[in-house]
């Protein structure tokens, strides 16, 4: 198992198209994960399962599973599958 870091992509053009940013508005959304998983596919799935409102913002888009919307980088190998860190923003209440 490896540790993977997932974060929204900022170097692609989706963010400059009005209404195409799954992280807007920023409330109730996850902005990054550190997960332990066997491979990138499992890491993305674990992040997807632990995500917030970004999953339902755009019809047909699952940003943590889609390489156009998020990056997934292996940090190191070892351990068992689990989410280690979630960067999540709750709405103001």
N, CA, C and O atoms as a printed pandas DataFrame, in Angstrom:
     atom_number atom_name residue_name chain_id  residue_number  x_coord  y_coord  z_coord
0              1         N          UNK        A               1    0.843   -1.178    0.000
1              2        CA          UNK        A               1    0.000    0.000    0.000
2              3         C          UNK        A               1    0.891    1.245    0.000
3              4         O          UNK        A               1    1.998    1.234    0.537
4              5         N          UNK        A               2    0.392    2.295   -0.602
5              6        CA          UNK        A               2    1.129    3.558   -0.663
6              7         C          UNK        A               2    0.265    4.682   -0.104
7              8         O          UNK        A               2   -0.952    4.541    0.013
8              9         N          UNK        A               3    0.892    5.781    0.234
9             10        CA          UNK        A               3    0.173    6.987    0.627
10            11         C          UNK        A               3    0.086    7.878   -0.599
11            12         O          UNK        A               3    1.080    8.109   -1.287
12            13         N          UNK        A               4   -1.116    8.377   -0.865
13            14        CA          UNK        A               4   -1.402    9.202   -2.040
14            15         C          UNK        A               4   -1.944   10.554   -1.604
15            16         O          UNK        A               4   -2.718   10.640   -0.651
16            17         N          UNK        A               5   -1.537   11.607   -2.301
17            18        CA          UNK        A               5   -2.071   12.957   -2.077
18            19         C          UNK        A               5   -2.951   13.323   -3.260
19            20         O          UNK        A               5   -2.514   13.262   -4.409
20            21         N          UNK        A               6   -4.193   13.703   -2.980
21            22        CA          UNK        A               6   -5.129   14.127   -4.020
22            23         C          UNK        A               6   -5.488   15.586   -3.797
23            24         O          UNK        A               6   -5.732   16.007   -2.666
24            25         N          UNK        A               7   -5.520   16.354   -4.873
25            26        CA          UNK        A               7   -5.887   17.764   -4.781
26            27         C          UNK        A               7   -6.526   18.220   -6.088
27            28         O          UNK        A               7   -6.290   17.624   -7.139
28            29         N          UNK        A               8   -7.341   19.284   -6.022
29            30        CA          UNK        A               8   -7.935   19.816   -7.247
30            31         C          UNK        A               8   -6.837   20.305   -8.196
31            32         O          UNK        A               8   -5.825   20.850   -7.755
32            33         N          UNK        A               9   -7.044   20.108   -9.485
33            34        CA          UNK        A               9   -6.096   20.630  -10.479
34            35         C          UNK        A               9   -6.327   22.122  -10.648
35            36         O          UNK        A               9   -7.469   22.573  -10.741
36            37         N          UNK        A              10   -5.252   22.881  -10.688
37            38        CA          UNK        A              10   -5.367   24.310  -10.944
38            39         C          UNK        A              10   -4.700   24.683  -12.272
39            40         O          UNK        A              10   -4.723   25.845  -12.678
40            41         N          UNK        A              11   -4.111   23.698  -12.938
41            42        CA          UNK        A              11   -3.376   23.970  -14.176
42            43         C          UNK        A              11   -4.127   23.509  -15.423
43            44         O          UNK        A              11   -3.515   23.293  -16.468
44            45         N          UNK        A              12   -5.454   23.355  -15.321
45            46        CA          UNK        A              12   -6.254   22.998  -16.482
46            47         C          UNK        A              12   -7.290   24.079  -16.708
47            48         O          UNK        A              12   -7.488   24.931  -15.841
48            49         N          UNK        A              13   -7.949   24.066  -17.845
49            50        CA          UNK        A              13   -8.842   25.149  -18.227
50            51         C          UNK        A              13  -10.247   25.061  -17.637
51            52         O          UNK        A              13  -11.010   26.017  -17.781
52            53         N          UNK        A              14  -10.632   23.953  -16.973
53            54        CA          UNK        A              14  -11.997   23.865  -16.468
54            55         C          UNK        A              14  -12.331   24.981  -15.505
55            56         O          UNK        A              14  -13.477   25.427  -15.452
56            57         N          UNK        A              15  -11.358   25.443  -14.744
57            58        CA          UNK        A              15  -11.622   26.433  -13.701
58            59         C          UNK        A              15  -11.986   27.807  -14.242
59            60         O          UNK        A              15  -12.582   28.603  -13.517
60            61         N          UNK        A              16  -11.653   28.110  -15.482
61            62        CA          UNK        A              16  -11.958   29.444  -16.014
62            63         C          UNK        A              16  -13.274   29.487  -16.788
63            64         O          UNK        A              16  -13.642   30.534  -17.319
64            65         N          UNK        A              17  -13.980   28.369  -16.858
65            66        CA          UNK        A              17  -15.268   28.330  -17.539
66            67         C          UNK        A              17  -16.356   28.534  -16.488
67            68         O          UNK        A              17  -16.464   27.745  -15.549
68            69         N          UNK        A              18  -17.156   29.579  -16.635
69            70        CA          UNK        A              18  -18.203   29.901  -15.670
70            71         C          UNK        A              18  -19.090   28.692  -15.413
71            72         O          UNK        A              18  -19.589   28.064  -16.347
72            73         N          UNK        A              19  -19.281   28.372  -14.136
73            74        CA          UNK        A              19  -20.158   27.280  -13.758
74            75         C          UNK        A              19  -19.557   25.888  -13.869
75            76         O          UNK        A              19  -20.278   24.907  -13.685
76            77         N          UNK        A              20  -18.265   25.759  -14.164
77            78        CA          UNK        A              20  -17.646   24.440  -14.337
78            79         C          UNK        A              20  -16.712   24.069  -13.188
79            80         O          UNK        A              20  -15.979   23.086  -13.291
80            81         N          UNK        A              21  -16.723   24.824  -12.111
81            82        CA          UNK        A              21  -15.843   24.552  -10.984
82            83         C          UNK        A              21  -16.609   23.797   -9.904
83            84         O          UNK        A              21  -17.470   24.384   -9.249
84            85         N          UNK        A              22  -16.321   22.503   -9.698
85            86        CA          UNK        A              22  -17.057   21.735   -8.703
86            87         C          UNK        A              22  -16.768   22.177   -7.266
87            88         O          UNK        A              22  -17.461   21.746   -6.344
88            89         N          UNK        A              23  -15.764   23.026   -7.059
89            90        CA          UNK        A              23  -15.424   23.492   -5.724
90            91         C          UNK        A              23  -15.986   24.882   -5.420
91            92         O          UNK        A              23  -15.552   25.535   -4.471
92            93         N          UNK        A              24  -16.944   25.327   -6.218
93            94        CA          UNK        A              24  -17.600   26.604   -5.970
94            95         C          UNK        A              24  -19.094   26.408   -5.858
95            96         O          UNK        A              24  -19.676   25.702   -6.681
96            97         N          UNK        A              25  -19.742   27.008   -4.865
97            98        CA          UNK        A              25  -19.127   27.752   -3.776
98            99         C          UNK        A              25  -18.301   26.820   -2.891
99           100         O          UNK        A              25  -18.501   25.606   -2.933
100          101         N          UNK        A              26  -17.383   27.354   -2.096
101          102        CA          UNK        A              26  -16.426   26.512   -1.381
102          103         C          UNK        A              26  -16.961   25.787   -0.147
103          104         O          UNK        A              26  -16.250   24.955    0.418
104          105         N          UNK        A              27  -18.165   26.068    0.282
105          106        CA          UNK        A              27  -18.696   25.429    1.491
106          107         C          UNK        A              27  -19.082   23.978    1.250
107          108         O          UNK        A              27  -19.524   23.605    0.163
108          109         N          UNK        A              28  -18.904   23.158    2.303
109          110        CA          UNK        A              28  -19.295   21.747    2.300
110          111         C          UNK        A              28  -18.565   20.921    1.232
111          112         O          UNK        A              28  -19.131   19.988    0.663
112          113         N          UNK        A              29  -17.317   21.273    0.975
113          114        CA          UNK        A              29  -16.527   20.576   -0.036
114          115         C          UNK        A              29  -15.163   20.162    0.525
115          116         O          UNK        A              29  -14.614   20.829    1.402
116          117         N          UNK        A              30  -14.635   19.072    0.015
117          118        CA          UNK        A              30  -13.286   18.630    0.374
118          119         C          UNK        A              30  -12.317   19.198   -0.657
119          120         O          UNK        A              30  -12.599   19.190   -1.856
120          121         N          UNK        A              31  -11.171   19.692   -0.183
121          122        CA          UNK        A              31  -10.181   20.307   -1.073
122          123         C          UNK        A              31   -8.881   19.532   -1.133
123          124         O          UNK        A              31   -7.913   20.001   -1.731
124          125         N          UNK        A              32   -8.837   18.365   -0.531
125          126        CA          UNK        A              32   -7.641   17.544   -0.610
126          127         C          UNK        A              32   -7.738   16.344    0.306
127          128         O          UNK        A              32   -8.478   16.348    1.290
128          129         N          UNK        A              33   -6.988   15.331   -0.030
129          130        CA          UNK        A              33   -6.960   14.097    0.746
130          131         C          UNK        A              33   -5.543   13.554    0.795
131          132         O          UNK        A              33   -4.749   13.755   -0.124
132          133         N          UNK        A              34   -5.241   12.863    1.886
133          134        CA          UNK        A              34   -4.083   11.986    1.971
134          135         C          UNK        A              34   -4.692   10.630    2.287
135          136         O          UNK        A              34   -5.361   10.480    3.309
136          137         N          UNK        A              35   -4.474    9.645    1.432
137          138        CA          UNK        A              35   -5.062    8.323    1.643
138          139         C          UNK        A              35   -3.997    7.252    1.490
139          140         O          UNK        A              35   -2.995    7.446    0.802
140          141         N          UNK        A              36   -4.226    6.128    2.135
141          142        CA          UNK        A              36   -3.360    4.973    1.946
142          143         C          UNK        A              36   -4.159    3.998    1.101
143          144         O          UNK        A              36   -5.277    3.631    1.460
144          145         N          UNK        A              37   -3.590    3.576   -0.021
145          146        CA          UNK        A              37   -4.296    2.703   -0.951
146          147         C          UNK        A              37   -3.297    1.882   -1.755
147          148         O          UNK        A              37   -2.113    2.214   -1.829
148          149         N          UNK        A              38   -3.795    0.806   -2.355
149          150        CA          UNK        A              38   -2.937   -0.084   -3.144
150          151         C          UNK        A              38   -2.461    0.568   -4.435
151          152         O          UNK        A              38   -1.343    0.320   -4.886
152          153         N          UNK        A              39   -3.326    1.415   -5.037
153          154        CA          UNK        A              39   -2.987    2.032   -6.312
154          155         C          UNK        A              39   -3.785    3.326   -6.479
155          156         O          UNK        A              39   -4.611    3.671   -5.634
156          157         N          UNK        A              40   -3.528    4.033   -7.578
157          158        CA          UNK        A              40   -4.208    5.308   -7.819
158          159         C          UNK        A              40   -5.724    5.129   -7.917
159          160         O          UNK        A              40   -6.477    5.962   -7.414
160          161         N          UNK        A              41   -6.168    4.066   -8.549
161          162        CA          UNK        A              41   -7.605    3.839   -8.688
162          163         C          UNK        A              41   -8.287    3.732   -7.319
163          164         O          UNK        A              41   -9.333    4.342   -7.097
164          165         N          UNK        A              42   -7.696    2.961   -6.406
165          166        CA          UNK        A              42   -8.278    2.840   -5.075
166          167         C          UNK        A              42   -8.187    4.163   -4.321
167          168         O          UNK        A              42   -9.121    4.529   -3.607
168          169         N          UNK        A              43   -7.084    4.881   -4.467
169          170        CA          UNK        A              43   -6.929    6.177   -3.798
170          171         C          UNK        A              43   -8.011    7.148   -4.255
171          172         O          UNK        A              43   -8.616    7.839   -3.436
172          173         N          UNK        A              44   -8.250    7.198   -5.547
173          174        CA          UNK        A              44   -9.293    8.088   -6.083
174          175         C          UNK        A              44  -10.672    7.665   -5.574
175          176         O          UNK        A              44  -11.489    8.519   -5.230
176          177         N          UNK        A              45  -10.938    6.368   -5.523
177          178        CA          UNK        A              45  -12.240    5.895   -5.065
178          179         C          UNK        A              45  -12.460    6.234   -3.589
179          180         O          UNK        A              45  -13.553    6.658   -3.213
180          181         N          UNK        A              46  -11.426    6.051   -2.738
181          182        CA          UNK        A              46  -11.543    6.407   -1.329
182          183         C          UNK        A              46  -11.831    7.898   -1.164
183          184         O          UNK        A              46  -12.666    8.279   -0.343
184          185         N          UNK        A              47  -11.153    8.736   -1.932
185          186        CA          UNK        A              47  -11.407   10.183   -1.880
186          187         C          UNK        A              47  -12.829   10.492   -2.348
187          188         O          UNK        A              47  -13.537   11.285   -1.728
188          189         N          UNK        A              48  -13.234    9.867   -3.431
189          190        CA          UNK        A              48  -14.589   10.068   -3.952
190          191         C          UNK        A              48  -15.636    9.732   -2.892
191          192         O          UNK        A              48  -16.598   10.478   -2.707
192          193         N          UNK        A              49  -15.452    8.620   -2.202
193          194        CA          UNK        A              49  -16.398    8.178   -1.183
194          195         C          UNK        A              49  -16.437    9.117    0.029
195          196         O          UNK        A              49  -17.472    9.226    0.686
196          197         N          UNK        A              50  -15.328    9.793    0.331
197          198        CA          UNK        A              50  -15.250   10.684    1.490
198          199         C          UNK        A              50  -15.503   12.146    1.122
199          200         O          UNK        A              50  -15.432   13.017    1.989
200          201         N          UNK        A              51  -15.795   12.425   -0.138
201          202        CA          UNK        A              51  -15.945   13.794   -0.637
202          203         C          UNK        A              51  -17.216   14.463   -0.119
203          204         O          UNK        A              51  -18.046   13.841    0.544
204          205         N          UNK        A              52  -17.340   15.741   -0.438
205          206        CA          UNK        A              52  -18.503   16.533   -0.058
206          207         C          UNK        A              52  -19.332   16.917   -1.265
207          208         O          UNK        A              52  -19.516   16.125   -2.189
208          209         N          UNK        A              53  -19.829   18.143   -1.243
209          210        CA          UNK        A              53  -20.735   18.634   -2.284
210          211         C          UNK        A              53  -20.093   18.751   -3.673
211          212         O          UNK        A              53  -20.804   18.885   -4.670
212          213         N          UNK        A              54  -18.771   18.703   -3.746
213          214        CA          UNK        A              54  -18.129   18.786   -5.067
214          215         C          UNK        A              54  -18.562   17.637   -5.969
215          216         O          UNK        A              54  -18.534   17.773   -7.192
216          217         N          UNK        A              55  -18.962   16.506   -5.385
217          218        CA          UNK        A              55  -19.413   15.365   -6.187
218          219         C          UNK        A              55  -20.736   15.629   -6.892
219          220         O          UNK        A              55  -20.987   15.032   -7.939
220          221         N          UNK        A              56  -21.588   16.494   -6.365
221          222        CA          UNK        A              56  -22.900   16.724   -6.957
222          223         C          UNK        A              56  -23.049   18.052   -7.661
223          224         O          UNK        A              56  -24.146   18.388   -8.106
224          225         N          UNK        A              57  -21.976   18.818   -7.774
225          226        CA          UNK        A              57  -22.060   20.160   -8.352
226          227         C          UNK        A              57  -22.322   20.138   -9.854
227          228         O          UNK        A              57  -23.176   20.880  -10.337
228          229         N          UNK        A              58  -21.609   19.308  -10.594
229          230        CA          UNK        A              58  -21.742   19.239  -12.051
230          231         C          UNK        A              58  -22.300   17.884  -12.448
231          232         O          UNK        A              58  -21.766   16.852  -12.041
232          233         N          UNK        A              59  -23.358   17.873  -13.231
233          234        CA          UNK        A              59  -23.960   16.615  -13.675
234          235         C          UNK        A              59  -22.930   15.759  -14.406
235          236         O          UNK        A              59  -22.254   16.221  -15.324
236          237         N          UNK        A              60  -22.827   14.511  -13.982
237          238        CA          UNK        A              60  -21.944   13.555  -14.638
238          239         C          UNK        A              60  -20.468   13.698  -14.307
239          240         O          UNK        A              60  -19.642   13.001  -14.896
240          241         N          UNK        A              61  -20.105   14.596  -13.367
241          242        CA          UNK        A              61  -18.697   14.798  -13.015
242          243         C          UNK        A              61  -18.444   14.330  -11.588
243          244         O          UNK        A              61  -19.117   14.761  -10.651
244          245         N          UNK        A              62  -17.477   13.453  -11.439
245          246        CA          UNK        A              62  -16.976   13.026  -10.133
246          247         C          UNK        A              62  -15.526   13.494  -10.071
247          248         O          UNK        A              62  -14.626   12.772  -10.501
248          249         N          UNK        A              63  -15.287   14.705   -9.537
249          250        CA          UNK        A              63  -13.968   15.321   -9.684
250          251         C          UNK        A              63  -12.796   14.546   -9.097
251          252         O          UNK        A              63  -11.677   14.671   -9.592
252          253         N          UNK        A              64  -13.025   13.736   -8.038
253          254        CA          UNK        A              64  -11.906   12.984   -7.470
254          255         C          UNK        A              64  -11.575   11.747   -8.305
255          256         O          UNK        A              64  -10.483   11.192   -8.175
256          257         N          UNK        A              65  -12.499   11.310   -9.156
257          258        CA          UNK        A              65  -12.240   10.172  -10.044
258          259         C          UNK        A              65  -11.724   10.629  -11.407
259          260         O          UNK        A              65  -11.176    9.824  -12.160
260          261         N          UNK        A              66  -11.890   11.894  -11.728
261          262        CA          UNK        A              66  -11.589   12.446  -13.051
262          263         C          UNK        A              66  -10.241   13.162  -13.048
263          264         O          UNK        A              66  -10.064   14.140  -12.323
264          265         N          UNK        A              67   -9.295   12.687  -13.847
265          266        CA          UNK        A              67   -7.956   13.282  -13.901
266          267         C          UNK        A              67   -7.953   14.702  -14.458
267          268         O          UNK        A              67   -6.970   15.422  -14.286
268          269         N          UNK        A              68   -9.029   15.122  -15.121
269          270        CA          UNK        A              68   -9.120   16.499  -15.595
270          271         C          UNK        A              68   -9.383   17.472  -14.452
271          272         O          UNK        A              68   -9.060   18.655  -14.564
272          273         N          UNK        A              69   -9.961   16.994  -13.361
273          274        CA          UNK        A              69  -10.333   17.842  -12.242
274          275         C          UNK        A              69   -9.420   17.702  -11.034
275          276         O          UNK        A              69   -9.335   18.627  -10.226
276          277         N          UNK        A              70   -8.737   16.576  -10.888
277          278        CA          UNK        A              70   -7.909   16.365   -9.699
278          279         C          UNK        A              70   -6.626   15.620  -10.042
279          280         O          UNK        A              70   -6.557   14.869  -11.015
280          281         N          UNK        A              71   -5.616   15.850   -9.212
281          282        CA          UNK        A              71   -4.355   15.122   -9.356
282          283         C          UNK        A              71   -4.251   14.109   -8.223
283          284         O          UNK        A              71   -4.837   14.287   -7.155
284          285         N          UNK        A              72   -3.496   13.046   -8.475
285          286        CA          UNK        A              72   -3.284   11.990   -7.485
286          287         C          UNK        A              72   -1.815   11.596   -7.578
287          288         O          UNK        A              72   -1.369   11.045   -8.584
288          289         N          UNK        A              73   -1.076   11.887   -6.520
289          290        CA          UNK        A              73    0.369   11.677   -6.526
290          291         C          UNK        A              73    0.765   10.717   -5.402
291          292         O          UNK        A              73    0.373   10.906   -4.251
292          293         N          UNK        A              74    1.543    9.689   -5.744
293          294        CA          UNK        A              74    2.027    8.765   -4.724
294          295         C          UNK        A              74    3.099    9.463   -3.889
295          296         O          UNK        A              74    4.034   10.061   -4.422
296          297         N          UNK        A              75    2.942    9.372   -2.559
297          298        CA          UNK        A              75    3.894    9.984   -1.641
298          299         C          UNK        A              75    4.909    8.951   -1.155
299          300         O          UNK        A              75    6.113    9.200   -1.197
300          301         N          UNK        A              76    4.426    7.780   -0.688
301          302        CA          UNK        A              76    5.317    6.694   -0.270
302          303         C          UNK        A              76    4.520    5.399   -0.192
303          304         O          UNK        A              76    3.290    5.414   -0.143
304          305         N          UNK        A              77    5.234    4.283   -0.181
305          306        CA          UNK        A              77    4.601    2.971   -0.122
306          307         C          UNK        A              77    4.715    2.375    1.277
307          308         O          UNK        A              77    5.776    2.447    1.898
308          309         N          UNK        A              78    3.604    1.772    1.786
309          310        CA          UNK        A              78    3.529    0.968    3.008
310          311         C          UNK        A              78    2.174    1.165    3.690
311          312         O          UNK        A              78    1.488    2.151    3.420
312          313         N          UNK        A              79    1.784    0.249    4.561
313          314        CA          UNK        A              79    0.571    0.362    5.353
314          315         C          UNK        A              79   -0.652   -0.299    4.731
315          316         O          UNK        A              79   -0.532   -1.080    3.787
316          317         N          UNK        A              80   -1.853    0.023    5.276
317          318        CA          UNK        A              80   -3.118   -0.540    4.807
318          319         C          UNK        A              80   -4.037    0.567    4.288
319          320         O          UNK        A              80   -3.800    1.742    4.569
320          321         N          UNK        A              81   -5.091    0.208    3.529
321          322        CA          UNK        A              81   -5.990    1.174    2.904
322          323         C          UNK        A              81   -6.846    1.955    3.892
323          324         O          UNK        A              81   -7.588    1.356    4.671
324          325         N          UNK        A              82   -6.753    3.290    3.872
325          326        CA          UNK        A              82   -7.567    4.150    4.720
326          327         C          UNK        A              82   -7.390    5.603    4.299
327          328         O          UNK        A              82   -6.392    5.947    3.667
328          329         N          UNK        A              83   -8.352    6.459    4.646
329          330        CA          UNK        A              83   -8.202    7.896    4.447
330          331         C          UNK        A              83   -7.405    8.427    5.632
331          332         O          UNK        A              83   -7.766    8.170    6.780
332          333         N          UNK        A              84   -6.333    9.159    5.371
333          334        CA          UNK        A              84   -5.478    9.676    6.432
334          335         C          UNK        A              84   -5.794   11.126    6.773
335          336         O          UNK        A              84   -5.668   11.524    7.931
336          337         N          UNK        A              85   -6.202   11.925    5.785
337          338        CA          UNK        A              85   -6.450   13.342    6.000
338          339         C          UNK        A              85   -7.483   13.809    4.991
339          340         O          UNK        A              85   -7.410   13.446    3.817
340          341         N          UNK        A              86   -8.442   14.609    5.434
341          342        CA          UNK        A              86   -9.418   15.232    4.549
342          343         C          UNK        A              86   -9.365   16.730    4.802
343          344         O          UNK        A              86   -9.483   17.161    5.949
344          345         N          UNK        A              87   -9.191   17.525    3.770
345          346        CA          UNK        A              87   -9.240   18.974    3.862
346          347         C          UNK        A              87  -10.646   19.377    3.437
347          348         O          UNK        A              87  -10.921   19.479    2.242
348          349         N          UNK        A              88  -11.542   19.609    4.395
349          350        CA          UNK        A              88  -12.961   19.823    4.131
350          351         C          UNK        A              88  -13.386   21.162    4.703
351          352         O          UNK        A              88  -13.003   21.510    5.820
352          353         N          UNK        A              89  -14.173   21.916    3.948
353          354        CA          UNK        A              89  -14.652   23.214    4.416
354          355         C          UNK        A              89  -16.154   23.133    4.664
355          356         O          UNK        A              89  -16.929   22.868    3.744
356          357         N          UNK        A              90  -16.558   23.361    5.907
357          358        CA          UNK        A              90  -17.978   23.390    6.257
358          359         C          UNK        A              90  -18.548   24.776    5.980
359          360         O          UNK        A              90  -17.819   25.767    6.004
360          361         N          UNK        A              91  -19.832   24.845    5.721
361          362        CA          UNK        A              91  -20.499   26.121    5.507
362          363         C          UNK        A              91  -20.607   26.900    6.793
363          364         O          UNK        A              91  -20.608   26.329    7.883
364          365         N          UNK        A              92  -20.700   28.232    6.656
365          366        CA          UNK        A              92  -20.872   29.057    7.852
366          367         C          UNK        A              92  -22.317   28.958    8.327
367          368         O          UNK        A              92  -23.248   29.037    7.526
368          369         N          UNK        A              93  -22.494   28.791    9.599
369          370        CA          UNK        A              93  -23.849   28.622   10.162
370          371         C          UNK        A              93  -24.067   29.574   11.292
371          372         O          UNK        A              93  -25.142   29.584   11.891
